[in-house]
Amino acid sequence: LAIFLPNGYVTDSGISIDEITGGTGFYFYSDLTSGVTTISTTNIVYLSGTSAPLTAGIWAIDFNAIGGNLSPNKYIGVSFYIDNIIQGVENYFKTNDANVIMPFVITKDLPLTAGTHLFEIRFRNQGGVANLRYGSMRARLVN
């Protein structure tokens, strides 16, 4: 890890990220900052990521997305999935005006088995043009 010194220089701490996180298999993260729109009334994938092999245990899972519908009085539906199983419920939001944006978030602790896992953010419209502008998925081993 880098240490930023007061004089503006950078030095190496001699500590690896594996020492802090416990090594590989203890963390997963993916994000996307590109805007994507859809007129589909069935879910499309906004962000998808397959983890490296993860350790079995309890994982803190964070899903985040920012979006809305580009048309007034229309809906956007946002869902978060792990291994093609919805986590929580599909989030619906109706925009009264065009181009209204809001966050969609779910945070939960889940048991995951050892191995790779597929994390996804999916969305769809219910009339109009649904739009996601940002999404992130994070998993941290907590127990």
TAPE-V375109 format. One record per residue. N is the residue number from 1. D_FIRST is the distance of its C-alpha to the first C-alpha in Angstrom with 2 decimals. Layout:
((N D_FIRST) (N D_FIRST))
This chain:
((1 0.00) (2 3.78) (3 6.68) (4 9.89) (5 12.85) (6 16.37) (7 17.81) (8 15.80) (9 13.79) (10 10.08) (11 8.68) (12 6.08) (13 5.55) (14 6.79) (15 5.72) (16 5.89) (17 6.58) (18 10.07) (19 10.17) (20 9.70) (21 12.03) (22 14.30) (23 13.85) (24 15.84) (25 18.93) (26 17.62) (27 16.69) (28 18.38) (29 18.17) (30 20.32) (31 21.80) (32 24.46) (33 25.42) (34 28.69) (35 32.00) (36 34.32) (37 37.95) (38 40.56) (39 44.23) (40 44.07) (41 45.37) (42 43.54) (43 39.78) (44 37.65) (45 33.99) (46 31.68) (47 28.34) (48 28.03) (49 25.22) (50 25.43) (51 22.68) (52 21.52) (53 23.38) (54 22.69) (55 23.54) (56 26.81) (57 26.73) (58 26.69) (59 24.33) (60 23.68) (61 24.62) (62 24.33) (63 26.33) (64 26.75) (65 29.03) (66 30.72) (67 34.15) (68 37.88) (69 41.13) (70 42.25) (71 45.85) (72 47.53) (73 48.65) (74 46.70) (75 44.12) (76 40.69) (77 39.67) (78 36.01) (79 35.11) (80 32.01) (81 32.25) (82 30.67) (83 32.48) (84 35.27) (85 36.01) (86 35.98) (87 33.86) (88 35.92) (89 38.44) (90 38.70) (91 38.08) (92 40.96) (93 41.15) (94 44.22) (95 43.92) (96 46.95) (97 46.01) (98 44.51) (99 40.78) (100 39.79) (101 36.18) (102 34.76) (103 31.80) (104 32.17) (105 29.94) (106 30.02) (107 27.83) (108 28.89) (109 28.06) (110 29.42) (111 29.88) (112 28.66) (113 29.82) (114 27.71) (115 27.32) (116 26.54) (117 27.52) (118 28.56) (119 27.47) (120 29.59) (121 30.65) (122 34.31) (123 36.71) (124 40.33) (125 42.90) (126 46.20) (127 47.99) (128 46.61) (129 43.26) (130 40.19) (131 36.88) (132 33.23) (133 30.79) (134 27.46) (135 26.30) (136 23.29) (137 23.05) (138 20.50) (139 20.96) (140 19.16) (141 20.63) (142 22.05) (143 24.58))
